Amino acid sequence: MAEYVQKLFSSVRSILFADPRALYRSEMHLVNQSFYFRGTNGKAVLLVHGWTSTSYEVRRIGKYLNENGYTVYAPMLTGHGTMPKDLEGVRWQQWLSDVEEAYLELTKDHQKVFVGGTSLGANLVVLLSEKYPSIAGIILMAMPGKLKFESMCTFFFDLWKRFRRYNKKFYPITFGSKRTITRVISYQTYPVESADQMYALIKKSRLPESLEKVCQPALLMQSTHDHLVTKDNMEYLFEHIGSKIKEKKYIQRAYHTFISDIKNEHVFEDILDFIEEN
């Protein structure tokens, strides 16, 4: 028994404190794959990655939750994990359909299903939650609602659309190393029409009338250094979300999509605590 406990502790500790880059080097063959980890407690967590990223973005938190008994499923959204051109012609409704299909699959043999998403994945979680009040709880990580310099960016973007089909991502100096997992697993160019779909999804999910329909317990998490959203982004979301049980947590020393690179601040434990309390 003591040997089993020691092995379990070492396993959990390795997930919590492993260097994300070292882990990535040993798992590069898994970057463009969805994952499904079967649990033991009859409960499940659906995890949704962000725009232009892959399910690997949430793999480490998925492992941690699975080692604590939960079935964890992270599907790949349509057009992701292959090449940027595969995003052409994909509308945001298809991504929502991908998430809905995954959720319904989990409900077949699990008593409770929680749903979490990062960045645009969180926007999808909001819309899914509107349709399925039976979702046990939601985790919204780095959900974009109020965007920085939105009017100016949309003005210039509308001009770009007339002259180019693809665009290259821009990272501010403050974003961090080029070796962050967030960057190395994502498309670095994208179809302009796909960015249009991303923006349409953000606008739909951030509407007060959309947020007010969310009734599930909700955990909201955002970096204090998020380069994409305004400083009051999470306060806006927290104020308008209809959940009676809701928590918010700001993450220090992290960037926009923090979940794949985070090594501090007990983020994984906070997510597990929220799930177990609800």
C-alpha positions in Angstrom: 0.0 0.0 0.0 2.8 2.4 1.0 4.6 1.7 -2.3 1.4 2.4 -4.3 0.9 5.7 -2.5 4.5 6.7 -3.1 4.2 5.9 -6.8 0.9 7.8 -7.1 2.4 10.8 -5.4 5.5 10.8 -7.6 3.3 10.5 -10.7 1.1 13.5 -9.7 4.2 15.5 -8.7 5.8 14.9 -12.1 2.8 16.4 -13.8 2.6 19.4 -11.5 6.2 20.3 -11.6 7.5 18.9 -14.8 9.2 21.4 -17.2 6.6 21.9 -20.0 9.3 22.2 -22.6 11.1 19.0 -21.5 7.7 17.2 -21.5 7.0 18.5 -25.0 10.3 17.2 -26.3 9.3 13.7 -25.2 5.7 14.0 -26.5 6.2 15.8 -29.9 4.5 12.8 -31.6 1.3 13.6 -29.7 1.0 17.3 -30.6 -1.6 16.9 -33.3 -3.7 14.3 -31.6 -6.8 14.4 -29.5 -6.7 12.4 -26.3 -9.1 10.4 -24.2 -8.0 9.3 -20.7 -10.4 6.8 -19.0 -11.0 7.6 -15.4 -12.2 5.7 -12.3 -14.7 7.9 -10.5 -17.6 8.0 -13.0 -17.1 11.7 -13.7 -15.6 13.4 -16.8 -14.0 16.6 -17.9 -14.2 17.8 -21.5 -11.3 20.2 -22.4 -11.4 22.5 -25.4 -8.3 24.0 -27.0 -8.0 27.4 -28.5 -8.0 28.8 -32.1 -5.1 27.6 -34.3 -3.8 25.4 -31.5 -4.2 21.7 -30.7 -5.5 19.4 -27.9 -1.9 19.2 -26.7 -2.5 22.7 -25.2 -4.6 21.1 -22.5 -2.9 17.7 -22.3 -0.9 18.3 -19.1 -3.9 19.5 -17.1 -5.8 16.6 -18.6 -3.2 14.1 -17.2 -3.4 15.7 -13.8 -7.2 15.5 -13.7 -7.1 11.9 -14.9 -4.6 10.9 -12.2 -7.2 12.2 -9.8 -9.9 9.9 -11.1 -11.6 11.8 -13.9 -12.1 10.7 -17.5 -10.7 13.5 -19.6 -11.4 14.0 -23.3 -9.9 16.7 -25.5 -11.0 16.5 -29.2 -9.3 18.3 -32.0 -11.4 21.1 -33.5 -12.1 21.0 -37.2 -9.2 22.4 -39.3 -6.7 22.2 -36.5 -3.6 20.1 -36.0 -2.8 19.7 -39.7 -2.0 22.8 -41.8 -3.5 26.3 -41.8 -5.2 25.9 -45.2 -7.5 23.3 -43.5 -9.2 26.2 -41.6 -10.4 27.6 -44.9 -14.2 27.4 -45.2 -14.6 26.3 -41.5 -17.3 28.3 -39.7 -17.4 28.7 -35.9 -20.6 26.7 -35.8 -18.6 23.6 -36.8 -16.3 24.1 -33.8 -19.3 24.3 -31.6 -20.7 21.1 -33.2 -17.3 19.4 -32.5 -17.6 20.3 -28.8 -21.2 19.3 -28.6 -20.6 15.9 -30.1 -17.8 15.3 -27.6 -19.9 16.4 -24.7 -22.8 14.1 -25.6 -20.4 11.2 -26.0 -19.2 11.7 -22.5 -22.7 11.9 -21.1 -23.4 8.3 -22.2 -21.4 6.7 -19.4 -20.5 9.4 -16.9 -22.6 10.7 -14.0 -21.3 14.3 -14.3 -19.5 16.1 -17.0 -17.5 19.3 -16.5 -16.4 21.4 -19.4 -13.3 23.7 -19.6 -11.8 25.7 -22.4 -8.9 28.0 -23.0 -9.0 31.1 -25.1 -11.5 30.6 -27.9 -12.2 27.2 -26.4 -13.7 29.1 -23.5 -16.0 31.0 -25.8 -17.3 27.7 -27.2 -17.8 26.4 -23.6 -20.1 29.4 -22.9 -22.3 28.7 -25.9 -22.4 25.0 -25.1 -23.4 25.8 -21.5 -26.4 27.8 -22.8 -27.7 24.8 -24.6 -27.0 22.2 -21.9 -27.8 23.3 -18.3 -27.0 19.7 -17.2 -23.3 20.5 -17.5 -21.9 20.1 -14.0 -19.6 23.1 -14.1 -17.4 25.1 -16.4 -13.8 26.4 -16.4 -13.2 29.5 -18.6 -9.4 30.1 -19.0 -8.3 33.2 -20.8 -11.7 33.8 -22.4 -11.5 36.8 -24.8 -14.4 39.1 -24.3 -13.3 42.7 -24.4 -10.4 43.0 -26.8 -7.5 45.5 -26.7 -7.7 48.2 -29.4 -10.7 46.4 -30.9 -12.0 49.3 -33.1 -8.6 50.0 -34.5 -7.7 46.4 -35.1 -11.0 45.6 -36.9 -10.6 48.7 -39.1 -7.2 47.6 -40.3 -8.3 44.0 -40.6 -11.1 44.9 -42.9 -8.5 46.6 -45.1 -6.2 43.6 -45.1 -9.0 41.3 -46.1 -9.2 43.0 -49.5 -5.6 42.3 -50.4 -4.5 39.0 -48.6 -5.9 35.6 -47.9 -3.4 34.7 -45.1 -1.9 36.6 -42.3 1.1 35.9 -40.0 0.7 36.0 -36.2 2.2 38.9 -34.3 3.6 38.4 -30.8 4.5 41.4 -28.7 7.9 41.4 -27.0 6.2 40.9 -23.7 4.7 37.5 -24.8 7.8 35.6 -23.9 10.1 33.0 -25.5 9.6 31.6 -29.0 9.8 28.2 -27.3 6.7 28.5 -25.2 4.4 25.5 -25.8 1.6 27.9 -26.8 3.6 29.1 -29.8 5.3 25.9 -31.0 2.2 23.8 -31.3 0.1 26.5 -33.0 -0.3 27.6 -36.6 1.9 30.7 -37.1 -0.1 31.8 -40.2 -3.8 31.6 -40.6 -6.5 32.2 -43.2 -8.0 35.7 -42.8 -11.5 34.3 -43.2 -10.8 32.0 -40.2 -9.9 35.1 -38.1 -13.3 36.5 -39.1 -14.9 33.3 -37.7 -13.0 33.7 -34.5 -14.1 37.3 -34.1 -17.8 36.3 -34.8 -17.6 33.7 -32.1 -16.2 36.1 -29.6 -18.9 38.7 -30.3 -21.6 36.0 -30.0 -20.4 34.5 -26.7 -19.6 37.8 -24.9 -23.1 39.3 -25.3 -24.7 39.9 -21.9 -27.8 37.9 -23.1 -25.5 34.9 -23.9 -23.5 35.1 -20.6 -26.7 35.5 -18.5 -28.0 32.2 -19.8 -25.1 30.3 -18.2 -26.3 28.8 -15.0 -23.6 26.3 -14.1 -20.9 26.8 -11.4 -18.1 28.7 -13.1 -14.4 29.2 -12.6 -12.9 32.1 -14.5 -9.1 32.4 -14.9 -7.1 35.1 -16.6 -3.5 36.3 -16.7 -2.6 39.7 -15.4 -0.4 40.1 -18.5 -2.9 38.9 -21.1 -1.9 40.8 -24.2 -5.1 40.2 -26.1 -7.8 41.6 -23.7 -8.5 44.7 -21.7 -7.7 44.8 -18.0 -11.3 44.7 -17.1 -12.1 41.7 -19.4 -12.6 39.1 -16.7 -14.5 41.6 -14.5 -16.9 42.1 -17.3 -17.4 38.4 -17.9 -17.7 37.7 -14.1 -20.3 40.4 -13.7 -22.6 39.2 -16.6 -22.3 35.5 -16.3 -25.5 34.1 -14.8 -23.9 31.5 -12.6 -24.9 31.7 -8.9 -21.8 29.9 -7.9 -18.8 31.6 -9.6 -15.1 32.2 -8.8 -12.4 34.2 -10.4 -8.6 33.9 -10.3 -5.9 36.1 -11.8 -2.7 34.3 -12.8 0.6 36.2 -12.2 3.7 35.9 -14.4 1.8 34.3 -17.3 0.6 35.3 -20.7 -2.7 34.8 -22.6 -3.1 31.0 -23.0 -1.2 30.1 -19.8 -2.4 26.6 -19.2 0.2 24.8 -21.4 3.2 26.6 -20.0 2.2 27.4 -16.4 4.5 26.0 -13.7 3.4 28.0 -10.7 0.5 29.5 -8.7 -1.3 26.2 -8.1 -3.5 26.5 -11.2 -4.0 22.8 -11.6 -4.9 22.4 -8.0 -7.4 25.3 -8.2 -9.1 23.7 -11.1 -9.3 20.3 -9.4 -10.6 21.9 -6.2 -13.3 23.7 -8.1 -14.4 20.5 -9.9 -14.5 18.5 -6.6 -16.4 21.2 -4.7 -19.1 21.2 -7.4 
